[in-house]
Amino acid sequence: MFTVFVLMLSIISTTGFAQRRIDSLPTTMGCYRQPVTPISQVLTLHSDMPFDCLLGYIYFDTLCRGLGSYHQADSLIGLINSWDTMKVFMRYMYRMQEYNADLYKEYLYGAGDIATNYNVVPGAIEHKFWKQMNEKLGPKNKLNYLAITPVIVHIRVVDVSSSSDSLCSNPIWPQPRKCVTAIVIDTIKGMHLRQGTPFLGYTSKVNNQDPQTEYSWINIAYSPLSTKLNERGDAISLSTADSSVSAILLDCPDCYGNSVFLPDKEYIVFLENLFLDYNGTYSYYEYVPYNSYNHEGGVFPINPTGNVQVPSNYFGYGTSIPLNTFKNLLNADIESIISH
């Protein structure tokens, strides 16, 4: 503990303040642009952070200041070549994401603009380690997915509406979007979630709660044209010359489509906190399904009998698993990452 205290004093004494680079134009005008107060100094530590989360930020900061070049970062990451060494880094990554995914991403991609003493930016180290995880454990490995996914929640969808992204022309302009309003029934990963806008007038019971209970809401956006399984990112199918939505969806069986989320249905969802832009006052984010790892694209419906549907058997638990069994097995896999 004394060592950690000394490190914290060192960090505080060398924290840099500067003007963060401003993106002058927004990147999307789709469903949601949820504001997050950006970091104003290199590190933002909180008293309620789990110990591994705190250590993760401290070690990240030490690496960014201590490494002299990106070549040295490559050499260091290259030494992480076994499960025993990789698990340590995955544990910190998991805890930092779990505590507050927006804060973590703000640090990864904002600290480099305001730091005065970083030789390597945090986002580059995270990306190099992500590539090493893929190389050593496999690019679609479920432990990679659990470590890198910012938010995992059990939700009940209340409303699904349609919108469009007027700034996106790929593959058509404007890109269609689906806007999902849901109640968070249970949180598997995520201590500080971005609160969504409630659906006014909703009074249905969830888990036998009183209708007047203040629910925890979450807003999720996605494009029906996004592919569920592709390279990292929100990939769009470009396999057709016909620019109509219906033609693209017919030619893309792996796209999300219009009905991956339905009102009054429950789901286990793996979500990415997608950074949109920063305007000098706020950073803007939205939650989207975290694709690129499994054929379900991070969206696993719960059928009327209470079983989680995983047609690809991605996790190895089966293709139709009782909800509590699924959660228990998922938490056991998580424990294999975060246990010391």
N, C-alpha and C positions, 0 to 999 in steps of 0.2 A: 504493500500500500504506500509506503514511503517513496518508493521509486516512481509510482504513478503520480504522487503529489509533486515530486521534483519535476517530472516531465510536464505536468500541467502548468507549473510556474514558468517553465521554459517557454511553453507555447504562448501563454498569456503575454510574456515579456517581448515576444517577437512577432505577435500578431500584426498583420499588415492591414491598413485601411487605404482604399483607393477607389476610384470610380470604376464601377463595373461597366463592361461594354453593353451598349443599348442596341437591341434589335429594333430598328425604326418601324418596320412593318410587321403586323401579325402574320402568323403562318396559317391560320385557319379561321374561318367564320362559320364553323359547323354547329354542333349541338351545344357544347359547353366550353366556356373559358373561365375556369375557376381560379380566382386570384390567391396567390400565396405570397406572404411577405418574404422577400429575398434575404439571403444572408448579407450582413453588412460588414462582417469581419471573417477572417479565414476560417476560424472554428467557432461553432455555437454549441456549447456543452450545457446539458441540463441535469439537475439533481436527480430526476427520476429515470435517467438512462440506466438500463441494465449494465452490469460491469463489463461484459464483453462488448457491448456497444461503445462504451466509453473508451475501452482499450483500442477498439477498431479505429476510432477517430484519431487517437493519439499516435498509433502506429502509422496510419496513413500520412499524418502530418509529418512525422519523423522521416518517412521515406521521401516525401516530396521535397523536404529541405535537405536531406542527407545525400540523396542520389545526385551525382554530378551531371548525368546525361540520360537520355532515353536508351542509349546503348547499355548503360549500367542497369537500367530497369529491365531490359530484355534478359540480361545475364542473370539477374536475381530471380525473375519469374521462371527462368529455365531450370533453376535448381528445385522447383516445386514439382517433383516428378513421381511422388508416391501418395497413396491415400492418407498416410499419417501426416505428411507435411501439408497436403492440400486441404485436409479437413480443418486445420487451424484457420486458414484464410477464409474458407467457406463459412466457418462459424461466425467470424467477425462480420462478413458480408451479410449473413442472414440476420444477425442481431441489429445491424445498422439499418437494414431495410425494414425490419420488423418494428423498430421504435418509431420511425417517421420517414416514410419513403420519400416524401417531398424534400425534407431537410437533407436526406442523403444525396438526392440528385442535385439539389442546390449546391451542396459541397463539391460533388464530382465535377460539375460543369460551371460553377460560379466562382469557386475559390481561386481558380487559375487567373481570373481577371482582376481580382483584388489583392492577391498575395504579393508581397514585396520580396519574399525570400524563397519562393518555390522554384526549383530547377526542373521539376517534372510535375505536370498537372495531375490531380487525382483521377480524373476521368480516363487518362491514358493508362494508368496503373490498373484500374479496374478492368478496362477493356483487354489489356494484355493477360490478366489473370483469367478472365472469362474465356479467352481463346485457349489458354493452357488447360482449363477445366474440360473444354470440348475435346481437346486433343487426347488427354489422358483418360477421361471417363467416358467419352463418346458425346457427339454433338446433341443427341436427343435424350441424354441420361436424365432420369427423374430426379436425382439428387441435385444436379445442376439446376434443373427447373425450380425445385423447391428453394434453393439458395438464392437464385437470381430474381424470382418473382417477388415484386414488392408487396402485393396484397392478395390474400386468399380468404374469401368470405362465403358464407352460406346465405343466400338471398331469396326473397320472394319478390318477383316482379309485379309492380303495381300498374305501370303504364309504359307503353312503347309508342313513340310518335316519330314522324318522319321529318327530316330536314335535309339540308344540303350544304356543302362546303363551297362557298363561292370563290374561294381562292385556290381551289384544287382542280386541275384540268386533266388529271391522269387517272383512268384512261378516258374519261369524258368530263365535260364541264357543264354544270357544276357537279362535283362528286356527291352522290346520294349518301345520306347518313341516317342512322337510326339512333334515337335518343331514348335511353332506358332510365326509368325512375324505379327504384327498388328499396325495400326494407332490408336492413342487415339483421338476420336472425342470429347468426353466430359468426364470430371472427376467429379464424384459424391462424392467420398471420396479419399483424397490423395493430400496433398500440394506439397510434394517433392517425386516424383516417380523416380525410377531407370530408366534411359534412356536406351531403347533397341537399338539393332543394326538395322539400316535401311535395307530395301530390295532395293538393288541397281537397279537403272533404273526405279523405280516406278514413274509414272507421272499422274496417274488417279486423278480426282477431288474428293474431299470429302467436302460435304456441300457447293458446289459451290465455293470452294476456287480455287485460281490459281494453275495450276499444279506444278509450281515451288516453292510453299509454303514449308517452312521447317516444316515438320510434327513432331509431338511428337510420338515416336515409343515405343512399348513395346514388350518384348519377353515373351512368356508363354510356359511352358512345362507341359506335363502330360503323364501318362502311360495309354494306352487303357485298361489295366487290372485293373486299380484302380476303386473302387466302388464309386458311387456318394453319397450314403447314408449309412453311417456306423458310428462307433465310431470315435471320433476326431482323425484325422491323415489320412495319405495316405494309406488306407487299400487296400489290394490286395485280390482278390478272390482266395480261396484255396479249392474250392468245387469239384474239378475234379481230378481224378488220371491221366488223359491225360495231358501231359505237353506242348502240342502245343497251340499256341496263338489262333487259330481258335476254338479249342475245349473249351478252357477256356471262350472265349467270348460267345460261344453258350450256355454255362452253367451259364452265368452271365448276365442276362438281365439288371441288374443295373450297369454294368460297363460302363465306358465312351465310349469305342469302338474307332474305327479309324476315325469316321466322325463327332464327336461332334463339331469340328471347320471346316469350309469350306471356301476356298478363295472367296473373293468378297462378303461375307456375314457379316452382322452386328450383334453385341451381346451386351447385358449388362452382364458383368462378375464380380463376386465376387472372389477376388484373395487373396491367402495367400503368404506372403513373406517367403518362406521356407529356413531356415538356413541350409547350407550344412556343412561347416567346417571353421576352422581358422588355418592358417599356420604360424602365427607369424608376418606376414606382412599385410595380408588382411583377412577379413571375406568374405565368398562366399555364395551367395544367388541365388535363382531363384523364379520366380512367378509361382504358380500353382493354378488351380481352388480350391476354398475353399469348400471342400465336407463336409459331415456328418450332414448337417442341413436340406436339402431338396432333393427331388427325382431328381431334375435337376442338382445337384452337383455344383450349383453356376454359371451355364452357361445358359443364357436365350436368345435364338435367336430372332431376329427381322425379321418378315416375309416380303414379298415384298410389302404388303400394309401398312407397318410401325407399326405393332402391336407387342408388346413384348409377347412372348409365355411362359406361365407358366402353363403347363398342370395340375400340382398338386394344383394350386391356393394357393400356399404356403403363399403369402403375404396377401391374402384375397381381392385382387383387381380384381379378375377374372382370366380367363385362357388365354385371348387374349386381351391385353390392348393397346390402342394407346400410342406411345412412350412418348409423352409429359405428358399424364395423368399418366403413370407409374412413370415417374421421379418426378412429383409433389406429388404423393401419397407417394413415397419413401422418399422424402425430408420432408414431413409432419411427417412421422414416426421417421425420424432422429431428427427432431426438438423436438419431444416429449421426446427424450433422453437428448439433449444438452441444452434445454431451462431451465432457472433458475426458 
